[in-house]
Amino acid sequence: MAKSTTPCYRVAITCKYKNEPGRLAALTQALAKAGGSLGEIKTIQLNRGFITREIQVDCSSLEQEKDVVAAVRSTEGIELLSACDSTFAMHLGGKIEIKSKSPLETRDDLSMAYTPGVARVCNAIAADPIRSFGLTIRRNMVAVVSDGSAVLGLGNIGALGAMPVMEGKAILFKEFGGVDAFPICLDTQDTEEIIKAVKQLAPTFGGINLEDISAPRCFEIEDRLRRELDIPVFHDDQHGTAAVVLAALINAVKIVGKNLKDMKAVVSGAGAAGVACTKALLALGMGDVIVCDTKGAIYKGRSAGMNPAKEWLAENTNKERLEGSLLQALAGADMILGVSGPGLLKGRDLTVMAKDPIVFALSNPVPEIMPEEAAPYVRVMATGRSDYPNQINNVLCFPGLFRGLLDCSSKKVTEEMVVAAARAIASNVREDELCEDFIIPSVFNRDVAPSVASAVRSIAEKSGLARVIPSDLCNPETLNV
């Protein structure tokens, strides 16, 4: 089967040729023959009987990009001026920048933004540290922290290799939640060093988003930082995934007409996402969950391949202490959640599940089972991919969640907030829209983040985690300086 073309392998071809009939047609035919998918064609220059054009061509791989470029070179009458990989071009110089919110056009501006005026604000914060949440970037700034040990689908590629992903995360924070975020990739994978570094950085930020840190270290890092810091610490690979999974499940259950407390779910994968999703499923009211790793079902009394996170799973899931493989665990299950690896399941494996099964296969880019193969056997199917219906994408959660946390300067993020975020996400699919192929809103639905923010902020305020920041920070009396 030929691979699908994708913008990930988009090449921008700039070429020059005589402005006469047939030239462009010959070029586009050559590009199509090379397997490229044509996009925008832009005229750059037209003079002296020649035309210069830029043509966007989507490919399926780097090898096909090279084939496309070769096809242009070999087309008679076409002069190739340049060929640029658009994905790499987008990353030139990085994807984010720092901009000033305050104009510096006069000496007066400088005297307030910097010395001597800034000293007044420094003294106000030193006297009352809570003012840092109103008078510095902490009010709207999140650190995106990674050690590069478990980068999306790439594995342990280290701090430098992780930077483009963390920059991308910062863009998503800003674009969808209006949250300023900065990537921090630490050149250590030592648990204690990471905890120490984040604690030392904490005064600069209003929240910490941990990203792409491998299990089981990520559990201890998050747990310690949550206990030792007074700002929210959120491991998106765990709780962001869990929130969106819950949102999709809330709506999927409406379609299959089942009651959560009577349902059994199987989770394939006991890493960061698997553990967090399992806890979230239980918090939502799922009747029972069986978690499977490479050694099969996790049950109370198992000794092989265990760690503290799996010990918790053994104590709190798999009520019947089922032993055996993933396929054995599937018998009678109402749902399977895959957060493990590609191609673990075949269509026939799903025939042992309960009526109207729900399958969330989230391994990326290749899911545990492809939707085409699962289609005859499932009622509701979701993946982590954007080219199929029902994409489970964390961007539906973390921008809005942090927006809500920052808006009230919350001290913590809690499991209750994650569930509230899930319900808010699910509510953005109207009853008249809900169907098997639409259980989760689009990542481009601009109503999602505000609804998540509102739900999270409400929980923070009700639970006493919201800080009371002076309402008029510009009033000399409230500033107390």
Order of alpha helices (4+ residues) and beta strands (2+ residues): beta-alpha-beta-beta-alpha-beta-alpha-alpha-alpha-alpha-beta-alpha-beta-alpha-beta-alpha-beta-alpha-beta-alpha-beta-beta-alpha-alpha-beta-beta-alpha-beta-alpha-alpha-alpha-alpha
